[in-house]
Amino acid sequence: MVHPDRMVDDSQIVTHPDPVWRDRTNFIVRLDLAQHDEPGLWEQCWTHTDDQQQFEMCCIPFRTYGISLGDVLYVEPDNGAHRVVAKSGRRTIRFLVTDDEAAHRDHDQLHGALVERLGCLVEFHGMHYAAIDIADAQQETGVIEVLAPLVTAGKLIWEWADPPPPS
């Protein structure tokens, strides 16, 4: 949803090959990441819209901050500028596996712990990078417990991409 006159180099667009709510999707938007301190980069996000004015996120953002699965956004059609109109109550944690050997060796185990044991929705971008949907406090605690040993071992770093509000 970026004006055709504003062509973008495909290598500067982060895409979602397997969005978690693909079945809800009816529109793809391109978010400008300049407002997230990444000028020249874009994130192509799968969304649902009834009016092409407001867009419900159907993927877990890899690069944008302050946006989670199910949030509703307003997106400027000409330039990809965006703002949150309504929060879903969900949050996002992202991680990067910094140890290449661990990324390949532990991928299935990590995926199983997050998805099968904790019931999280997860989107991977290759073997090293993932965004995790946090639906509730129980998932939050579980995800941090799963990631903590890998952080301690120096094999992984993680961040809140859309943290819970301060209590």
N, CA and C atoms as a LAMMPS dump frame, in Angstrom:
ITEM: TIMESTEP
0
ITEM: NUMBER OF ATOMS
501
ITEM: BOX BOUNDS ff ff ff
-5.0000000000000000e+02 5.0000000000000000e+02
-5.0000000000000000e+02 5.0000000000000000e+02
-5.0000000000000000e+02 5.0000000000000000e+02
ITEM: ATOMS id mol type element x y z
1 1 1 N 0.822 -1.171 0
2 1 2 C 0 0 0
3 1 3 C 0.874 1.245 0
4 2 1 N 1.851 1.26 -0.81
5 2 2 C 2.689 2.439 -0.983
6 2 3 C 2.481 2.904 -2.408
7 3 1 N 2.37 4.192 -2.568
8 3 2 C 2.119 4.772 -3.884
9 3 3 C 3.119 4.237 -4.901
10 4 1 N 2.66 3.867 -6.112
11 4 2 C 3.552 3.282 -7.123
12 4 3 C 4.741 4.165 -7.499
13 5 1 N 4.61 5.466 -7.332
14 5 2 C 5.722 6.359 -7.649
15 5 3 C 6.856 6.245 -6.632
16 6 1 N 6.604 5.608 -5.505
17 6 2 C 7.616 5.452 -4.46
18 6 3 C 8.128 4.015 -4.469
19 7 1 N 8.78 3.651 -5.524
20 7 2 C 9.307 2.294 -5.649
21 7 3 C 10.406 2.078 -4.613
22 8 1 N 10.473 0.871 -4.099
23 8 2 C 11.425 0.522 -3.054
24 8 3 C 12.199 -0.707 -3.505
25 9 1 N 13.492 -0.705 -3.241
26 9 2 C 14.348 -1.856 -3.521
27 9 3 C 13.865 -3.026 -2.661
28 10 1 N 13.557 -4.154 -3.295
29 10 2 C 13.033 -5.32 -2.575
30 10 3 C 13.941 -5.79 -1.447
31 11 1 N 15.244 -5.557 -1.567
32 11 2 C 16.158 -5.992 -0.512
33 11 3 C 15.989 -5.157 0.759
34 12 1 N 15.251 -4.062 0.674
35 12 2 C 15.02 -3.187 1.826
36 12 3 C 13.654 -3.422 2.473
37 13 1 N 13.01 -4.537 2.081
38 13 2 C 11.684 -4.848 2.601
39 13 3 C 11.735 -6.147 3.394
40 14 1 N 11.35 -6.078 4.661
41 14 2 C 11.244 -7.262 5.498
42 14 3 C 9.872 -7.875 5.225
43 15 1 N 9.85 -9.16 4.895
44 15 2 C 8.592 -9.812 4.554
45 15 3 C 8.249 -10.917 5.56
46 16 1 N 7.019 -11.359 5.501
47 16 2 C 6.503 -12.42 6.371
48 16 3 C 6.05 -13.593 5.509
49 17 1 N 6.916 -14.593 5.327
50 17 2 C 6.541 -15.702 4.454
51 17 3 C 5.428 -16.581 5.018
52 18 1 N 5.246 -16.589 6.338
53 18 2 C 4.246 -17.471 6.936
54 18 3 C 3.527 -16.767 8.088
55 19 1 N 2.668 -15.774 7.777
56 19 2 C 1.984 -15.035 8.848
57 19 3 C 1.054 -15.947 9.647
58 20 1 N 1.009 -15.741 10.954
59 20 2 C 0.262 -16.648 11.832
60 20 3 C -1.253 -16.591 11.615
61 21 1 N -1.771 -15.459 11.187
62 21 2 C -3.207 -15.349 10.922
63 21 3 C -3.458 -15.187 9.421
64 22 1 N -2.752 -15.961 8.614
65 22 2 C -2.893 -15.879 7.149
66 22 3 C -4.352 -16.021 6.728
67 23 1 N -5.105 -16.889 7.413
68 23 2 C -6.496 -17.137 7.035
69 23 3 C -7.404 -15.919 7.243
70 24 1 N -6.999 -14.953 8.035
71 24 2 C -7.786 -13.73 8.265
72 24 3 C -7.426 -12.604 7.295
73 25 1 N -6.313 -12.769 6.604
74 25 2 C -5.721 -11.695 5.816
75 25 3 C -6.494 -11.404 4.535
76 26 1 N -6.623 -10.104 4.241
77 26 2 C -7.174 -9.719 2.936
78 26 3 C -6.442 -8.519 2.333
79 27 1 N -5.361 -8.066 2.991
80 27 2 C -4.66 -6.892 2.487
81 27 3 C -3.242 -6.876 3.042
82 28 1 N -2.28 -6.483 2.217
83 28 2 C -0.891 -6.336 2.661
84 28 3 C -0.536 -4.856 2.641
85 29 1 N 0.045 -4.386 3.748
86 29 2 C 0.503 -2.997 3.825
87 29 3 C 2.018 -2.992 3.958
88 30 1 N 2.613 -1.901 3.557
89 30 2 C 4.049 -1.717 3.703
90 30 3 C 4.266 -0.571 4.675
91 31 1 N 4.883 -0.89 5.814
92 31 2 C 5.124 0.102 6.859
93 31 3 C 6.527 0.674 6.71
94 32 1 N 6.624 1.988 6.745
95 32 2 C 7.91 2.67 6.684
96 32 3 C 8.565 2.554 8.061
97 33 1 N 9.774 2.026 8.105
98 33 2 C 10.467 1.832 9.374
99 33 3 C 11.291 3.043 9.802
100 34 1 N 11.213 4.141 9.048
101 34 2 C 11.949 5.35 9.432
102 34 3 C 11.52 5.827 10.812
103 35 1 N 10.247 5.697 11.13
104 35 2 C 9.788 6.148 12.445
105 35 3 C 10.225 5.195 13.558
106 36 1 N 10.856 4.086 13.203
107 36 2 C 11.434 3.144 14.162
108 36 3 C 12.955 3.163 14.054
109 37 1 N 13.494 4.297 13.607
110 37 2 C 14.937 4.53 13.495
111 37 3 C 15.626 3.615 12.477
112 38 1 N 14.901 3.241 11.421
113 38 2 C 15.497 2.445 10.354
114 38 3 C 15.098 3.045 9.003
115 39 1 N 15.588 4.268 8.708
116 39 2 C 15.219 4.903 7.441
117 39 3 C 15.662 4.07 6.244
118 40 1 N 14.821 4.05 5.23
119 40 2 C 15.118 3.297 4.018
120 40 3 C 14.668 1.849 4.068
121 41 1 N 14.198 1.395 5.229
122 41 2 C 13.699 0.027 5.376
123 41 3 C 12.182 0.035 5.525
124 42 1 N 11.59 -1.09 5.125
125 42 2 C 10.134 -1.248 5.159
126 42 3 C 9.803 -2.624 5.701
127 43 1 N 8.615 -2.752 6.288
128 43 2 C 8.114 -4.067 6.675
129 43 3 C 6.782 -4.281 5.986
130 44 1 N 6.713 -5.364 5.23
131 44 2 C 5.485 -5.709 4.517
132 44 3 C 4.66 -6.598 5.441
133 45 1 N 3.494 -6.11 5.871
134 45 2 C 2.696 -6.806 6.875
135 45 3 C 1.35 -7.269 6.317
136 46 1 N 0.979 -8.457 6.727
137 46 2 C -0.307 -9.036 6.37
138 46 3 C -1.35 -8.485 7.34
139 47 1 N -2.474 -8.02 6.796
140 47 2 C -3.504 -7.395 7.62
141 47 3 C -4.895 -7.815 7.154
142 48 1 N -5.867 -7.399 7.946
143 48 2 C -7.272 -7.521 7.553
144 48 3 C -7.874 -6.127 7.616
145 49 1 N -8.646 -5.779 6.595
146 49 2 C -9.319 -4.484 6.582
147 49 3 C -10.689 -4.639 5.929
148 50 1 N -11.616 -3.843 6.415
149 50 2 C -12.941 -3.772 5.791
150 50 3 C -13.086 -2.486 4.995
151 51 1 N -12.223 -1.493 5.277
152 51 2 C -12.409 -0.176 4.674
153 51 3 C -11.138 0.428 4.065
154 52 1 N -10.019 -0.273 4.103
155 52 2 C -8.721 0.222 3.655
156 52 3 C -8.349 1.549 4.326
157 53 1 N -8.863 1.737 5.525
158 53 2 C -8.497 2.873 6.376
159 53 3 C -7.817 2.359 7.654
160 54 1 N -8.384 1.286 8.202
161 54 2 C -7.838 0.678 9.408
162 54 3 C -7.487 -0.772 9.095
163 55 1 N -6.334 -1.212 9.645
164 55 2 C -5.787 -2.51 9.292
165 55 3 C -5.438 -3.288 10.561
166 56 1 N -6.04 -4.461 10.724
167 56 2 C -5.714 -5.335 11.846
168 56 3 C -4.492 -6.173 11.481
169 57 1 N -3.492 -6.157 12.34
170 57 2 C -2.265 -6.916 12.1
171 57 3 C -2.546 -8.417 12.17
172 58 1 N -2.156 -9.132 11.116
173 58 2 C -2.333 -10.587 11.038
174 58 3 C -0.996 -11.314 11.033
175 59 1 N 0.083 -10.578 11.276
176 59 2 C 1.406 -11.164 11.414
177 59 3 C 2.056 -10.544 12.65
178 60 1 N 3.127 -11.17 13.102
179 60 2 C 3.845 -10.677 14.276
180 60 3 C 5.02 -9.845 13.765
181 61 1 N 5.027 -8.555 14.055
182 61 2 C 6.056 -7.677 13.467
183 61 3 C 7.49 -8.106 13.793
184 62 1 N 8.31 -8.119 12.738
185 62 2 C 9.731 -8.423 12.887
186 62 3 C 10.554 -7.185 13.217
187 63 1 N 10.173 -6.018 12.733
188 63 2 C 11.029 -4.832 12.877
189 63 3 C 10.335 -3.633 13.522
190 64 1 N 9.034 -3.511 13.405
191 64 2 C 8.362 -2.351 13.976
192 64 3 C 8.281 -2.49 15.494
193 65 1 N 8.233 -1.371 16.16
194 65 2 C 8.1 -1.347 17.616
195 65 3 C 6.719 -0.83 17.986
196 66 1 N 6.215 -1.301 19.136
197 66 2 C 4.945 -0.814 19.655
198 66 3 C 3.723 -1.372 18.952
199 67 1 N 3.906 -2.418 18.143
200 67 2 C 2.799 -3.027 17.405
201 67 3 C 2.834 -4.526 17.644
202 68 1 N 1.652 -5.109 17.876
203 68 2 C 1.555 -6.551 18.082
204 68 3 C 0.438 -7.135 17.231
205 69 1 N 0.409 -8.439 17.182
206 69 2 C -0.633 -9.183 16.491
207 69 3 C -2.003 -8.715 16.976
208 70 1 N -2.905 -8.448 16.05
209 70 2 C -4.258 -8.041 16.4
210 70 3 C -4.452 -6.559 16.61
211 71 1 N -3.366 -5.791 16.724
212 71 2 C -3.504 -4.335 16.844
213 71 3 C -4.097 -3.788 15.552
214 72 1 N -4.814 -2.686 15.675
215 72 2 C -5.393 -2.028 14.504
216 72 3 C -4.586 -0.765 14.227
217 73 1 N -4.172 -0.614 12.965
218 73 2 C -3.336 0.515 12.559
219 73 3 C -4.049 1.389 11.545
220 74 1 N -3.669 2.64 11.534
221 74 2 C -3.956 3.525 10.41
222 74 3 C -2.641 3.632 9.659
223 75 1 N -2.687 3.455 8.339
224 75 2 C -1.481 3.52 7.512
225 75 3 C -1.698 4.542 6.415
226 76 1 N -0.76 5.492 6.304
227 76 2 C -0.804 6.477 5.22
228 76 3 C -0.595 5.759 3.893
229 77 1 N -1.531 5.875 2.961
230 77 2 C -1.416 5.13 1.713
231 77 3 C -0.236 5.553 0.835
232 78 1 N 0.189 6.787 0.935
233 78 2 C 1.252 7.275 0.05
234 78 3 C 2.661 6.996 0.547
235 79 1 N 2.824 6.854 1.877
236 79 2 C 4.203 6.771 2.36
237 79 3 C 4.465 5.702 3.421
238 80 1 N 3.45 4.967 3.847
239 80 2 C 3.667 3.892 4.815
240 80 3 C 3.818 4.344 6.255
241 81 1 N 3.672 5.653 6.513
242 81 2 C 3.66 6.116 7.901
243 81 3 C 2.452 5.472 8.585
244 82 1 N 2.585 5.175 9.869
245 82 2 C 1.519 4.435 10.534
246 82 3 C 1.433 4.799 12.008
247 83 1 N 0.265 4.516 12.566
248 83 2 C 0.056 4.706 14.004
249 83 3 C -0.965 3.685 14.468
250 84 1 N -0.884 3.329 15.724
251 84 2 C -1.82 2.373 16.308
252 84 3 C -3.115 3.094 16.644
253 85 1 N -4.221 2.514 16.2
254 85 2 C -5.556 3.044 16.485
255 85 3 C -6.153 2.325 17.691
256 86 1 N -5.924 1.007 17.785
257 86 2 C -6.452 0.213 18.899
258 86 3 C -5.486 -0.931 19.206
259 87 1 N -5.204 -1.121 20.487
260 87 2 C -4.336 -2.212 20.923
261 87 3 C -5.172 -3.475 21.149
262 88 1 N -4.583 -4.614 20.85
263 88 2 C -5.264 -5.905 21.006
264 88 3 C -5.121 -6.478 22.41
265 89 1 N -4.152 -5.963 23.172
266 89 2 C -3.85 -6.531 24.478
267 89 3 C -2.735 -7.572 24.407
268 90 1 N -2.295 -7.892 23.21
269 90 2 C -1.206 -8.835 23.014
270 90 3 C 0.113 -8.054 23.026
271 91 1 N 1.234 -8.763 23.194
272 91 2 C 2.553 -8.149 23.2
273 91 3 C 3.484 -8.958 22.3
274 92 1 N 4.661 -8.416 22.035
275 92 2 C 5.607 -9.078 21.143
276 92 3 C 6.999 -9.108 21.761
277 93 1 N 7.594 -10.297 21.748
278 93 2 C 9.004 -10.479 22.096
279 93 3 C 9.699 -10.966 20.837
280 94 1 N 10.883 -10.413 20.575
281 94 2 C 11.689 -10.881 19.445
282 94 3 C 13.019 -11.401 19.965
283 95 1 N 13.554 -12.392 19.253
284 95 2 C 14.874 -12.876 19.652
285 95 3 C 15.739 -13.162 18.44
286 96 1 N 17.037 -13.134 18.695
287 96 2 C 18.057 -13.448 17.704
288 96 3 C 18.983 -14.481 18.321
289 97 1 N 19.116 -15.629 17.656
290 97 2 C 20.082 -16.637 18.088
291 97 3 C 21.425 -16.211 17.509
292 98 1 N 22.365 -15.897 18.377
293 98 2 C 23.66 -15.346 17.955
294 98 3 C 24.687 -16.423 17.661
295 99 1 N 24.425 -17.646 18.069
296 99 2 C 25.346 -18.762 17.867
297 99 3 C 24.804 -19.604 16.715
298 100 1 N 25.518 -19.603 15.581
299 100 2 C 25.038 -20.292 14.385
300 100 3 C 24.812 -21.783 14.622
301 101 1 N 25.732 -22.415 15.322
302 101 2 C 25.585 -23.846 15.599
303 101 3 C 24.331 -24.103 16.437
304 102 1 N 24.12 -23.286 17.458
305 102 2 C 22.936 -23.444 18.302
306 102 3 C 21.649 -23.182 17.516
307 103 1 N 21.691 -22.225 16.6
308 103 2 C 20.494 -21.91 15.803
309 103 3 C 20.022 -23.142 15.042
310 104 1 N 20.951 -23.861 14.462
311 104 2 C 20.583 -25.054 13.682
312 104 3 C 20.29 -26.25 14.586
313 105 1 N 21.087 -26.421 15.605
314 105 2 C 20.935 -27.581 16.49
315 105 3 C 19.675 -27.473 17.362
316 106 1 N 19.368 -26.271 17.871
317 106 2 C 18.315 -26.122 18.872
318 106 3 C 16.997 -25.582 18.314
319 107 1 N 16.919 -25.342 17.004
320 107 2 C 15.726 -24.734 16.419
321 107 3 C 14.452 -25.518 16.736
322 108 1 N 14.458 -26.815 16.463
323 108 2 C 13.249 -27.618 16.677
324 108 3 C 12.85 -27.657 18.147
325 109 1 N 13.828 -27.755 19.025
326 109 2 C 13.551 -27.798 20.464
327 109 3 C 12.973 -26.456 20.936
328 110 1 N 13.554 -25.369 20.49
329 110 2 C 13.065 -24.04 20.865
330 110 3 C 11.659 -23.809 20.315
331 111 1 N 11.465 -24.144 19.054
332 111 2 C 10.152 -24.008 18.431
333 111 3 C 9.118 -24.83 19.196
334 112 1 N 9.462 -26.07 19.541
335 112 2 C 8.546 -26.931 20.286
336 112 3 C 8.189 -26.369 21.647
337 113 1 N 9.187 -25.83 22.352
338 113 2 C 8.922 -25.265 23.681
339 113 3 C 7.98 -24.073 23.592
340 114 1 N 8.188 -23.216 22.599
341 114 2 C 7.364 -22.019 22.472
342 114 3 C 5.959 -22.342 21.966
343 115 1 N 5.862 -23.165 20.94
344 115 2 C 4.583 -23.422 20.29
345 115 3 C 3.801 -24.536 20.976
346 116 1 N 4.429 -25.68 21.133
347 116 2 C 3.7 -26.838 21.662
348 116 3 C 3.501 -26.763 23.172
349 117 1 N 4.539 -26.409 23.898
350 117 2 C 4.424 -26.386 25.355
351 117 3 C 3.705 -25.142 25.864
352 118 1 N 4.055 -23.972 25.316
353 118 2 C 3.475 -22.727 25.826
354 118 3 C 2.268 -22.242 25.021
355 119 1 N 2.088 -22.775 23.827
356 119 2 C 0.939 -22.371 23.006
357 119 3 C 1.092 -21.013 22.342
358 120 1 N 2.323 -20.558 22.205
359 120 2 C 2.571 -19.252 21.583
360 120 3 C 2.462 -19.352 20.06
361 121 1 N 2.098 -18.249 19.455
362 121 2 C 2.203 -18.101 18.009
363 121 3 C 3.573 -17.496 17.744
364 122 1 N 4.31 -18.059 16.784
365 122 2 C 5.681 -17.628 16.506
366 122 3 C 5.874 -17.543 15.002
367 123 1 N 6.559 -16.488 14.565
368 123 2 C 6.989 -16.384 13.174
369 123 3 C 8.507 -16.349 13.162
370 124 1 N 9.086 -17.278 12.409
371 124 2 C 10.537 -17.302 12.252
372 124 3 C 10.916 -16.616 10.952
373 125 1 N 12.044 -15.944 10.992
374 125 2 C 12.645 -15.351 9.796
375 125 3 C 14.005 -16.018 9.67
376 126 1 N 14.029 -17.188 9.047
377 126 2 C 15.231 -18.003 9.015
378 126 3 C 15.385 -18.75 10.327
379 127 1 N 16.546 -19.303 10.547
380 127 2 C 16.813 -20.097 11.755
381 127 3 C 17.218 -19.234 12.95
382 128 1 N 17.639 -18 12.695
383 128 2 C 18.236 -17.193 13.748
384 128 3 C 17.293 -16.172 14.388
385 129 1 N 16.211 -15.832 13.738
386 129 2 C 15.418 -14.691 14.185
387 129 3 C 13.944 -15.069 14.263
388 130 1 N 13.26 -14.606 15.322
389 130 2 C 11.833 -14.906 15.456
390 130 3 C 11.128 -13.804 16.224
391 131 1 N 9.83 -13.714 15.972
392 131 2 C 8.937 -12.828 16.72
393 131 3 C 7.882 -13.712 17.372
394 132 1 N 7.644 -13.482 18.656
395 132 2 C 6.738 -14.314 19.445
396 132 3 C 5.555 -13.469 19.9
397 133 1 N 4.354 -13.971 19.669
398 133 2 C 3.138 -13.341 20.174
399 133 3 C 2.943 -13.761 21.621
400 134 1 N 2.759 -12.782 22.492
401 134 2 C 2.511 -13.03 23.911
402 134 3 C 1.055 -12.65 24.178
403 135 1 N 0.225 -13.675 24.404
404 135 2 C -1.21 -13.442 24.581
405 135 3 C -1.59 -13.117 26.02
406 136 1 N -0.783 -13.563 27.003
407 136 2 C -1.153 -13.343 28.4
408 136 3 C 0.087 -13.431 29.295
409 137 1 N -0.123 -13.176 30.589
410 137 2 C 0.989 -13.166 31.549
411 137 3 C 1.631 -14.537 31.69
412 138 1 N 0.853 -15.601 31.572
413 138 2 C 1.403 -16.947 31.685
414 138 3 C 2.378 -17.224 30.533
415 139 1 N 2.003 -16.835 29.326
416 139 2 C 2.923 -17.007 28.194
417 139 3 C 4.165 -16.141 28.382
418 140 1 N 3.981 -14.929 28.867
419 140 2 C 5.127 -14.042 29.091
420 140 3 C 6.154 -14.704 29.998
421 141 1 N 5.699 -15.205 31.131
422 141 2 C 6.592 -15.858 32.081
423 141 3 C 7.255 -17.077 31.454
424 142 1 N 6.466 -17.899 30.763
425 142 2 C 6.996 -19.104 30.139
426 142 3 C 8.036 -18.813 29.077
427 143 1 N 7.777 -17.826 28.234
428 143 2 C 8.722 -17.479 27.166
429 143 3 C 10.043 -16.999 27.76
430 144 1 N 9.972 -16.134 28.736
431 144 2 C 11.201 -15.624 29.356
432 144 3 C 11.982 -16.768 30.005
433 145 1 N 11.283 -17.721 30.626
434 145 2 C 11.952 -18.884 31.224
435 145 3 C 12.606 -19.763 30.161
436 146 1 N 11.979 -19.907 29.003
437 146 2 C 12.558 -20.711 27.921
438 146 3 C 13.796 -20.029 27.345
439 147 1 N 13.746 -18.711 27.187
440 147 2 C 14.857 -17.98 26.573
441 147 3 C 16.026 -17.753 27.523
442 148 1 N 15.761 -17.662 28.82
443 148 2 C 16.786 -17.305 29.807
444 148 3 C 18.048 -18.168 29.751
445 149 1 N 17.957 -19.505 29.689
446 149 2 C 19.193 -20.3 29.655
447 149 3 C 20.041 -20.03 28.407
448 150 1 N 19.394 -19.746 27.291
449 150 2 C 20.134 -19.44 26.064
450 150 3 C 20.808 -18.075 26.156
451 151 1 N 20.156 -17.14 26.832
452 151 2 C 20.76 -15.821 27.067
453 151 3 C 21.98 -15.985 27.971
454 152 1 N 21.809 -16.72 29.068
455 152 2 C 22.898 -16.942 30.021
456 152 3 C 24.096 -17.611 29.347
457 153 1 N 23.82 -18.519 28.407
458 153 2 C 24.887 -19.225 27.692
459 153 3 C 25.497 -18.378 26.575
460 154 1 N 24.967 -17.164 26.364
461 154 2 C 25.502 -16.284 25.333
462 154 3 C 25.114 -16.69 23.92
463 155 1 N 24.028 -17.44 23.787
464 155 2 C 23.616 -17.937 22.473
465 155 3 C 22.427 -17.19 21.886
466 156 1 N 21.823 -16.317 22.66
467 156 2 C 20.601 -15.662 22.221
468 156 3 C 20.461 -14.307 22.913
469 157 1 N 19.884 -13.353 22.194
470 157 2 C 19.474 -12.083 22.795
471 157 3 C 18.006 -11.886 22.454
472 158 1 N 17.273 -11.215 23.344
473 158 2 C 15.863 -10.964 23.082
474 158 3 C 15.503 -9.555 23.523
475 159 1 N 14.363 -9.085 23.014
476 159 2 C 13.877 -7.755 23.384
477 159 3 C 12.361 -7.742 23.364
478 160 1 N 11.8 -6.821 24.118
479 160 2 C 10.387 -6.514 23.998
480 160 3 C 10.246 -5.594 22.793
481 161 1 N 9.474 -5.995 21.807
482 161 2 C 9.175 -5.131 20.668
483 161 3 C 7.919 -4.319 20.97
484 162 1 N 7.089 -4.855 21.839
485 162 2 C 5.872 -4.18 22.283
486 162 3 C 5.64 -4.629 23.725
487 163 1 N 6.315 -3.952 24.664
488 163 2 C 6.296 -4.405 26.045
489 163 3 C 4.956 -4.16 26.731
490 164 1 N 4.716 -4.897 27.827
491 164 2 C 3.521 -4.633 28.611
492 164 3 C 3.626 -3.252 29.256
493 165 1 N 2.482 -2.629 29.518
494 165 2 C 2.546 -1.329 30.193
495 165 3 C 3.118 -1.493 31.598
496 166 1 N 3.767 -0.456 32.119
497 166 2 C 4.317 -0.542 33.476
498 166 3 C 3.205 -0.783 34.486
499 167 1 N 3.522 -1.595 35.506
500 167 2 C 2.497 -1.87 36.519
501 167 3 C 2.607 -0.953 37.699
